[in-house]
Amino acid sequence: MARVNVEIGNRPFDVACEPGQEGFLTAAAALLDAEATELSAQIGRLPEQRMLLMAGLMLADKMASLKLQLAQAEEKLAQQPEPAAGHDAAGLDAESLSILNRLVERSEDLAALGR
């Protein structure tokens, strides 16, 4: 088992993970830390368990929202007529492209955190 030291809500944690998963663990901890930091700024210092619970719930809410946006974008794409050979995304409406671009940006941000 590999061990990673992370900081969430200005509190240190020593976490075990499978070898090779350190980057993913660090990225996940950074997302949780961002929520904990936002929570601390709004409410102030909380007991560790409550801070982790609230930060996790905030992160889960954001993930659920992204899943819904992705499902809506996929539904819109499925309703689009098949493009003729040689055509690209020019047939998508502006809202669909905007949603897809935001999803790509967030995916790239998450990937960058994992490096």
N, C-alpha and C positions, 0 to 999 in steps of 0.2 A: 504494500500500500504506500502510495505517495502521500505526503503531507503538504498542505498549503496554508500559509498564514494570510488571512483576509481581515479587512476592517469593514464593519457594517455599523453605521450609526455611531462612529467614533469609538467603537468597541472592538477589540481584537478577538479573533476566533482562529483556532487551529483545527483544520478540517482534513480528514483523510479522504482520499479518492483513488481510483484505479490509476495505475501508471499511464501517462499519456493524456489524461483527462484534466490536467492542471489548468490549461488555458480555458477550457470550458467552465470549470469551477470558478476561476478568477473572474470570467466574464459574467457569470450568473451572480456572483457576489457583488460585482460592480453595479449591476442593475438593482439589486436589493438595497445596496448602500445608497444609491441615488434616491430611492423612495424613502428610506429611513431618514436621510438628510432633509428631504422636503418635509417629512412629517415632523421632525424635530424643530424645523424652522417655524412651522405653523402652531405646534402645540407646546413645544418645550421638551425637556428631558422626560422620558418614559421608562418604566421598568423594562428590562431587557426582553422578557417574554412578550410583553404587550407591543413593544416597538417592532419586534420581528413579525409578530402576527399582523399588525396593521400594515407594515411595509409589504409583506407577502400578499395581503388582500388587495392593496393598491396595485401591485404589479399584476396580479391575476385579473383585476378589472381591466387594466390596459391591454392585456393579452386577449381577453374575451372580446374587447372592442375591435382589436386588429383582426381576430378571426372572423367577426361579423363583416368587417369591411372587405376582407378577402373573399368571403362567400358571396357577397353582393357583387364584387368585381367579376368573379368567376361566372356568376349567373348572367351578368350583362354580356360577358364575352360569349357565353353559350348561345345567347339570343342573337348575336351578330351573325349575318350571313357569312358563309365560308368565303374567304378572300380568293380572288382569282390567282393563279400561279404567278409568282413574281411580285406580288403586292406585299407590303409590310403593314405596320400598325396604323397607317394613315386613315384607315376606315373607322378607327375607334373614336368615340366622342370625347370631348375635352374632360368630362368628369371621370370617365373610365381611365383615361391616361393619367390623370392627376392621382387617382387612387393607386394605380399600379406604380407610379413613380414614388409615392410615399412609402409603399410597401417595400420597394427595392431599396430605398434610402435606409429604412429601418433595418432591413436585413443586412445591409452593408455595415451599418453601425454595430449590430450585434456580432457580425463576423470579425470586425476590427477589434472588438473587445476580447474576442477569443484568442487573438494572436499574442 
